Amino acid sequence: MSVTSLKSLIKVRKTVAFRLTCWYALVFTASMFAAFVGFYIITMHGTHDITKEALFELREDFRRYFGTTMAVVAAFAGLVGWFMAKRALSGVGDVTRAATLIAKGALDSRVPLKGKNDDLDLLAEAFNSMAERIQTLIGEMREMTDSIAHDIRSAITRMRGIAEMTLLTEITKDEHQAVTANIIEQCDHLLAMTNTMLEISKAEAGLTELKLESTDLVSMVADAVDLFEPAAEDRDISITLKAPQRVAIAGDTQKLRRVFANLIDNAVKYTPDGGAVSILIEEGGHRAFVTVEDTGMGIAEPDLPHVFERFFRGERSRSTTGSGLGLSFVKVFINAHGGTITVESEPGKGSRFVVALPKNRPAQATLPKDNHPVKLT
């Protein structure tokens, strides 16, 4: 026997199919053995109408053929057991091969379904779903890494260019201060992007604890409107707020202020001069609704499912400043409060974001540990 054959036998001996075969053969052979022993005990005590000589010959024949019969039965039971075990576990091998290929980098490998709707098909479906999710997450991580690298590289390149020009040219004190302010602005942009990204990641990992308290939604949104009113007036954009006197909700005031500031900032940013932004606050049952609608450039239909993804920026929005994290922050922390956000948009006519928040204290003050990056579907 060659070394390769010996290794193959050792490998087979460690398989589940081999263990199942041994158990099947053992149980089958033990059952047959018990039947033979029972028959032998009966013959030893004698039976009616059989002479002692005939009984003695029967016992001798029984002993002579018993060993051969048991060996044949054991071998047959082993073959049947091996066939049944291999057939029953054929799907496990497919899962193993797919997992091995994925571990080697073939992320698109999947387990073929047999179409039997049995346990192995359910296992294959669950495995394929997991592999699909992993492939999606890795793709998103690569895109996010590329986006981060691009933004950081752009900011550093700008700062280096400004600093280099300052060293190579004679500038006045005022110009020097302007250059320094520009560099500080670029640094602040990088810090803000990094901090926002960390907050989103912590929230998605379930590590952010919300400081829930009773707060007035109307005054919170009004503060955000006041913040962007000067920028809107400079571009002749009207901002109108229609709301009740007060709407009390339980929420993290700091996080929700940033949520509505991001929504209003987006509305003003993507609305052309002379446009309008309208905000409506309503109550309905146990929830409060905030609608932010603008007359801006709108969102293309293919981009709608992706607007809440980190660093995603549609073709129409690439000409404006921003990191692509604002709506991701909004989505994550609205979900953390037990709320929802939806978007409707038509290119050239504007966008409409609707936020629904529970008015009472949500049962969960932190994001669940298994929370995944959220997308609009």
C-alpha positions in Angstrom: 0.0 0.0 0.0 1.4 3.4 -1.0 1.8 6.3 1.3 -0.9 8.2 -0.6 -3.4 5.4 -0.1 -2.5 5.2 3.5 -3.1 9.0 4.0 -6.4 8.7 2.1 -7.5 5.9 4.5 -6.5 7.9 7.5 -8.4 10.9 6.1 -11.5 8.8 5.5 -11.3 7.4 9.0 -11.8 11.0 10.4 -14.9 11.7 8.4 -18.4 11.9 9.8 -19.6 9.4 7.1 -17.1 6.8 8.5 -18.3 7.2 12.0 -21.9 6.9 10.9 -21.1 3.8 8.9 -19.4 2.2 12.0 -22.4 2.9 14.2 -24.8 1.6 11.6 -22.8 -1.6 11.0 -22.4 -2.0 14.8 -26.1 -1.7 15.5 -27.1 -3.9 12.6 -24.6 -6.6 13.4 -25.5 -6.5 17.2 -29.1 -6.9 16.3 -28.4 -9.9 14.1 -26.0 -11.4 16.7 -28.8 -11.1 19.4 -31.2 -13.0 17.1 -28.6 -15.7 16.5 -27.8 -16.0 20.2 -31.5 -16.3 21.0 -31.9 -19.0 18.4 -28.9 -20.9 19.8 -30.1 -20.7 23.4 -33.5 -22.2 22.3 -31.8 -25.1 20.5 -29.6 -25.8 23.5 -32.6 -26.4 25.6 -34.1 -28.7 23.0 -37.3 -28.6 21.0 -40.2 -30.9 20.7 -40.1 -33.8 18.2 -36.4 -33.5 17.5 -34.0 -36.3 18.5 -30.8 -35.6 20.4 -28.7 -36.6 17.4 -30.4 -34.2 15.1 -30.3 -31.5 17.6 -26.5 -32.0 18.1 -25.9 -31.8 14.3 -28.0 -28.6 14.1 -25.9 -27.1 16.8 -22.7 -28.0 15.0 -23.9 -26.6 11.7 -25.0 -23.5 13.5 -21.5 -23.0 15.0 -19.8 -23.7 11.7 -21.7 -21.2 9.6 -22.3 -18.6 12.3 -18.9 -16.8 11.9 -19.1 -16.6 8.1 -22.7 -15.4 8.2 -21.9 -12.7 10.8 -18.9 -11.5 8.7 -21.0 -11.2 5.6 -23.8 -9.4 7.5 -21.3 -7.0 9.0 -19.7 -6.3 5.6 -23.0 -5.8 4.0 -24.2 -3.5 6.8 -21.0 -1.5 6.5 -21.5 -1.0 2.7 -25.1 0.0 3.2 -24.2 2.3 6.0 -21.4 4.0 4.0 -23.7 4.5 1.0 -26.5 6.0 3.2 -24.1 8.2 5.2 -22.3 9.6 2.0 -25.6 10.3 0.4 -27.0 12.0 3.5 -23.9 14.1 3.9 -23.2 14.9 0.3 -24.4 18.5 0.8 -21.9 19.0 3.7 -19.0 18.4 1.3 -20.4 21.2 -1.0 -20.5 23.6 1.9 -16.9 22.7 2.9 -15.7 23.2 -0.7 -17.5 26.6 -0.9 -16.1 27.7 2.4 -12.6 26.7 1.4 -12.9 28.7 -1.9 -14.2 31.8 0.0 -11.4 31.5 2.5 -8.9 31.6 -0.5 -10.5 34.8 -1.9 -13.2 33.5 -4.2 -16.0 35.5 -2.5 -18.5 34.7 -5.2 -18.5 30.9 -4.5 -21.8 29.5 -3.5 -23.3 26.1 -2.5 -25.5 24.6 -5.2 -29.0 23.8 -4.1 -30.3 20.2 -4.6 -34.0 21.3 -4.8 -35.1 18.8 -2.2 -36.0 21.4 0.5 -34.5 19.2 3.2 -32.1 20.2 6.0 -29.1 20.3 3.7 -30.9 22.7 1.3 -31.7 24.9 4.3 -28.1 24.8 5.4 -27.0 25.7 1.8 -29.4 28.6 1.7 -28.3 29.9 5.0 -24.6 29.6 4.0 -25.2 31.3 0.7 -27.1 34.2 2.4 -24.2 34.6 4.9 -21.6 34.5 2.0 -23.7 37.1 0.1 -23.8 39.3 3.2 -20.0 39.0 3.7 -19.3 39.8 0.1 -21.5 42.9 0.3 -19.9 44.1 3.5 -16.4 43.6 2.1 -17.4 45.5 -1.1 -18.8 48.3 1.1 -15.6 48.4 3.2 -13.5 48.6 0.1 -15.6 51.5 -1.3 -15.5 53.2 2.1 -11.8 52.8 2.3 -11.3 54.2 -1.1 -13.6 57.2 -0.3 -11.8 57.9 3.0 -8.4 57.7 1.3 -9.6 60.0 -1.5 -10.9 62.6 0.9 -7.9 62.5 3.2 -5.5 62.6 0.2 -7.3 65.6 -1.3 -7.3 67.5 1.9 -3.6 66.8 2.7 -2.7 67.6 -0.9 -4.4 71.0 -0.7 -2.8 71.8 2.7 0.7 70.8 1.3 0.2 72.9 -1.8 -0.8 75.9 0.2 2.1 75.5 2.6 4.5 75.0 -0.3 3.3 78.1 -2.1 3.7 80.1 1.1 7.3 79.0 1.5 8.2 79.8 -2.1 6.6 83.2 -2.4 6.8 86.4 -0.4 3.5 87.1 1.3 2.2 89.8 3.6 1.0 89.2 7.1 -2.6 89.3 6.1 -2.0 86.7 3.3 -0.1 84.6 5.8 -3.1 84.7 8.2 -5.4 83.7 5.3 -3.2 80.7 4.4 -3.1 79.6 8.0 -6.9 79.9 8.3 -7.3 77.8 5.1 -5.1 75.1 6.5 -7.0 75.1 9.8 -10.3 74.8 7.8 -8.9 71.8 6.0 -7.9 70.2 9.3 -11.3 70.9 10.8 -12.9 69.2 7.8 -10.8 66.1 8.3 -11.5 66.0 12.0 -15.2 66.4 11.5 -15.3 63.7 8.9 -13.2 61.3 11.1 -15.4 62.0 14.2 -18.6 61.5 12.3 -17.4 58.3 10.8 -16.4 57.0 14.2 -19.8 57.9 15.6 -21.6 56.1 12.8 -19.4 53.0 13.2 -19.9 52.9 17.0 -23.6 53.3 16.6 -23.8 50.5 14.0 -21.7 48.3 16.4 -24.2 48.9 19.2 -21.6 50.8 21.3 -23.4 54.2 21.5 -25.6 54.8 24.5 -28.3 57.4 23.8 -29.0 59.9 26.6 -32.8 59.9 26.4 -34.7 62.8 27.9 -38.0 64.5 27.3 -37.4 67.2 24.7 -39.5 69.5 22.5 -39.2 68.5 18.9 -40.6 71.8 17.6 -38.0 74.0 19.4 -35.2 71.5 18.3 -36.1 71.9 14.6 -36.6 75.6 15.0 -33.1 76.0 16.3 -31.8 74.1 13.3 -33.8 76.4 11.0 -32.3 79.5 12.7 -28.8 78.0 12.2 -29.2 77.9 8.4 -31.4 80.9 7.9 -28.5 83.3 7.2 -27.0 81.0 4.5 -30.5 80.6 2.9 -31.2 84.4 2.9 -27.8 85.0 1.1 -29.1 82.8 -1.7 -32.7 84.1 -1.6 -34.0 80.6 -0.4 -37.0 80.8 1.8 -37.3 78.4 4.8 -40.8 77.9 6.2 -41.6 75.9 9.4 -45.2 74.7 10.0 -45.6 73.0 13.4 -47.8 72.8 16.5 -47.0 74.8 19.6 -45.1 71.9 21.2 -44.4 68.2 20.5 -42.8 66.3 23.3 -40.7 63.2 22.5 -38.1 61.1 24.3 -34.7 61.4 22.6 -31.1 62.3 22.7 -31.2 66.0 22.2 -27.7 66.4 20.9 -27.9 63.6 18.4 -31.4 64.7 17.1 -30.2 68.3 16.7 -27.5 67.0 14.4 -29.9 64.8 12.6 -32.3 67.7 11.7 -29.3 70.1 11.1 -28.0 67.6 8.5 -31.4 67.3 6.8 -31.9 71.1 6.6 -28.3 71.7 5.5 -28.8 69.2 2.6 -32.1 70.8 1.6 -30.5 74.3 1.5 -27.3 73.1 -0.1 -29.0 71.3 -3.0 -31.7 74.0 -3.6 -30.8 76.6 -6.3 -31.0 80.3 -5.6 -34.5 81.6 -5.2 -35.8 78.1 -4.2 -37.8 77.1 -1.2 -37.4 74.7 1.8 -40.5 73.7 3.7 -40.6 71.9 7.0 -43.7 70.3 8.5 -44.1 68.8 12.0 -47.1 66.7 12.7 -48.4 64.2 15.3 -50.1 60.9 14.6 -50.9 58.4 17.3 -47.8 57.5 19.3 -45.4 59.1 16.7 -44.3 62.5 15.6 -43.5 63.2 11.9 -41.0 65.7 10.5 -41.1 66.4 6.7 -38.3 68.3 5.1 -39.1 69.2 1.5 -37.1 71.3 -1.0 -37.3 72.5 -4.6 -33.7 71.5 -5.4 -32.0 69.4 -8.0 -33.6 66.1 -6.8 -32.1 62.6 -6.7 -31.8 60.3 -9.7 -33.9 57.1 -9.3 -30.9 54.7 -9.5 -29.3 56.7 -6.6 -32.3 56.6 -4.2 -31.5 53.1 -2.7 -28.0 54.3 -1.9 -28.5 57.9 -0.4 -28.1 56.7 3.2 -24.9 54.7 2.5 -21.6 56.1 3.9 -19.6 58.3 1.5 -22.2 57.9 -1.3 -22.6 60.9 -3.5 -24.7 60.9 -6.6 -23.6 62.4 -9.9 -25.6 65.5 -9.3 -24.1 66.2 -5.9 -20.4 65.8 -6.7 -20.1 69.4 -7.6 -21.0 70.5 -4.0 -18.9 70.3 -0.9 -19.5 67.5 1.6 -18.2 64.2 2.8 -21.1 61.9 2.0 -21.7 61.1 5.7 -24.6 63.4 6.7 -27.5 61.2 5.6 -25.7 58.1 7.0 -25.6 59.8 10.4 -29.3 60.7 10.0 -30.4 57.2 9.2 -28.3 55.4 11.9 -29.5 57.7 14.7 -33.1 57.8 13.6 -33.1 54.0 13.7 -31.4 54.1 17.1 -34.4 56.1 18.4 -36.8 53.5 17.1 -37.8 55.7 14.2 -37.8 55.5 10.4 -36.8 57.8 7.6 -38.0 57.6 3.9 -37.2 59.7 0.9 -39.1 60.6 -2.3 -37.4 62.6 -5.0 -37.7 63.5 -8.7 -34.8 65.0 -10.6 -35.3 68.7 -11.2 -38.3 69.0 -8.8 -36.7 68.4 -5.4 -36.7 65.9 -2.6 -38.9 65.0 0.4 -37.5 63.4 3.5 -40.0 62.1 6.1 -38.8 61.3 9.6 -41.1 59.3 12.0 -40.1 59.2 15.7 -41.9 57.5 18.7 -43.1 60.1 21.1 -42.7 57.8 24.1 -39.4 56.5 25.4 -38.2 53.7 23.1 -37.7 50.2 24.6 -34.1 50.2 23.5 -31.7 53.1 24.2 -28.8 51.6 22.3 -28.4 50.0 18.9 -28.4 46.2 19.0 -25.1 44.5 18.7 -26.1 42.8 15.4 -27.2 46.0 13.8 -25.8 46.2 10.2 -25.2 49.2 8.0 -28.6 50.4 7.0 -29.8 51.0 3.5 -33.0 52.4 2.1 -35.0 49.7 0.3 
